Amino acid sequence: MNTEFLIAGVVWYVVFLLSTTCHEAAHAWAAKLGGDLTAFHGGQVSLDPIPHIRREPFGMVIFPLLTYATGGWMMGWASAPFDSRWSEQYPRRAAWMSLAGPSANFTLAILAGILIHIGIGMGIFRHPESVSFMQVVEPAGAGVAAGAATFVSLLFSLNLLLGTFNMIRCRRWMASVSSACSFPKA
């Protein structure tokens, strides 16, 4: 493994940890607002990654590092607990809880897009000749700009992917919640 690969892995892991923690904290916070304190009592209503790592150490640490080391691509998972009886009793609140995670990812992607736009405007970044998952922008110069370009590129790409994947994954569940929330026609 070369130094560039290791540095990219560190940036990947920081972005992965930030994105996953925000995603799960958003689920937990929405559940708390909706009346389910399960995740709150587990410490998941937090942007501190430690409670999320304690809940899913394999999915938050081991598997992401292993998949990056073996394939150059980081994958992993986390979860925020919720009370299934609460979700059955309050399906609309459960739907909001479900949407909160992907919404956090889309918010991070928008924030990264704004940072990219500002960076291009300030001459810190420039448009690359070709776009990739790790290179939505490239640095205009060497040094900190190179790390920042990789960071915002990964922040944009990973959160767009996570938000979209979770919306697709939750679609079936959301459809069942939607039908449980529908009102009879008059």
N, C-alpha and C positions, 0 to 999 in steps of 0.2 A: 504494500500500500504506500502510495506517495503522500507527501505533505498536503498537496492540493486536495486530494480525496478526503483526507482526515479533516481538514479545515471545512470543506463543504459539508461533511458529515456533522460537524459541530453546529454549523448554521442550520442544517436540516433539522437536527434534534431540537434546537432552541425554538424554531418555528413550529415544529410538531407539538412540542410541549405547550407552547403558548396557545396554539389553535385548539388543541384537545382540551386543555384546561378551561379556556373560555367557553367552549361548546358545552362541556358538562356542567360548568358553573351556571350557565344560562338555563339549562334544563332544571337544575336544582333550585335556582332562584324563582323561576316561573312556578314550579311545584309549590314552593313555600308561599308565594303570593296567592296561589290557588287553594291553600289550606292543607297541603300535605307536607309535614315537617320531617319526613323520613330522611331525605338527603341533607337537610339542615342539621339534624342530629348526628349525621355521619360526617359532618364537616365539609360537605361538597359545595355549599354555597360560599365559595371562596375562589379567588384567583391565584391562591397559593397552590402550586402543583402537588405539594406533599400529600394532602388528603386524597387526591385523585390517584397518585402513585401508590399509596398504601392500599387503596381499594383494588387496583388493577396493576400490580407490579410487573407481571409478565407482559401485558398489553401496552404498558406505558414506558417500559425501560428495556426489557430483554428482547422482545420481538422486534421493536423498531431498530435497535442497534444491530441485531442479527440480520435482519433483512437488508439493511444498508450495507453491512460488511460483506454479505454474500451476493447481493444483486445490484447494489448501487441505488436502491429505491427504498424509502422508508415507509413501512406500514405498521399499524398498531391500532389499539382501541382503548376505550375507557367506558365507564358507565356511571350513571347517577341512579341511586336506588329510588324507587317510588312504591307507594302502597297500591296494589292492584285493586283493592276494594274501593279506594278513593277514586281511581280512574274510572271504575265502572259506575260509581255514584255520581261523578261529575265529569262526564265525557268532554264537555266543552273546555273545562279547565285542563283536562288531560291533553286535549288537542293543542292548547296554547303551550303547555309544557313541551310537547313534542316539537312544535315549531320553533321554540326558543333556541335550541342548539344550532340548527342550520341558520337561523337569523343571526346568531353571533358570528358564524363563519362568513356569511355574506357581508356583515358589517366590517369584519377584518379585511375582507377582499376589497371593499370600497375604500377603506382607510389606506390600504396599500396602493390602490389606484390613485388616490389623491397624492400620496407621497411620491409616487412615480411621476405624476404630472408636475408637481412642484420641483422635483429633482431635475427633470428635463428643462423646465423653465429657468432654473437657476444655473444650468450648465454643468450640474453634477453628474447627470445621466444623459445618455443619448439612445436613440432607437437602434436596436441591433440589426444586423443584416438579416438574421433569421431568429425567430422566437422559439424558445424551448421552455420546458417546465421550470428550469432553473435560471432562465435568461429572458425575462420579459423586457428588461432594459439592460444596458451595459454601462459600465462606468466611463465617464469622459476622461478620467485620469486614473492614475494608480493610487494605491494606499487605501484609506478608509472608504473611498467611493466604491471600490471593488467589492468590499464586504457588504456595504449598504445596498448595492445593486443586487447582489445575490439574495440578501435578506428580504428586500421588498418584492423581488421576483417570486421567491418561494412563498412569501406571505400571501401574495395575490393568487398564485396558482394553486397552492395547497388548500386555501380556504374556499376558493371557487369549486374545487373538486369535492372537498368534504361537504360543503353546503348542498351541492347538487346531488351527491351520492345519498346523503341523509334524507333529502326530500323525496328521492325515488324510493328509497328503502322504506320510508314511513308512509308512502302513498296508500298502500293497502290498509294499514292501520288507520290512517286518517279517513279513508272512505268508510270504514266501519264506525268510526266515531261520528262522522258526518251523518250517517243514516240513523245513529242512535239519538242525534240532536235534532233531527228534522221534526217538523210539526205536521200534524195531519192537515190535509187540505180541506178547506171549508166548503 
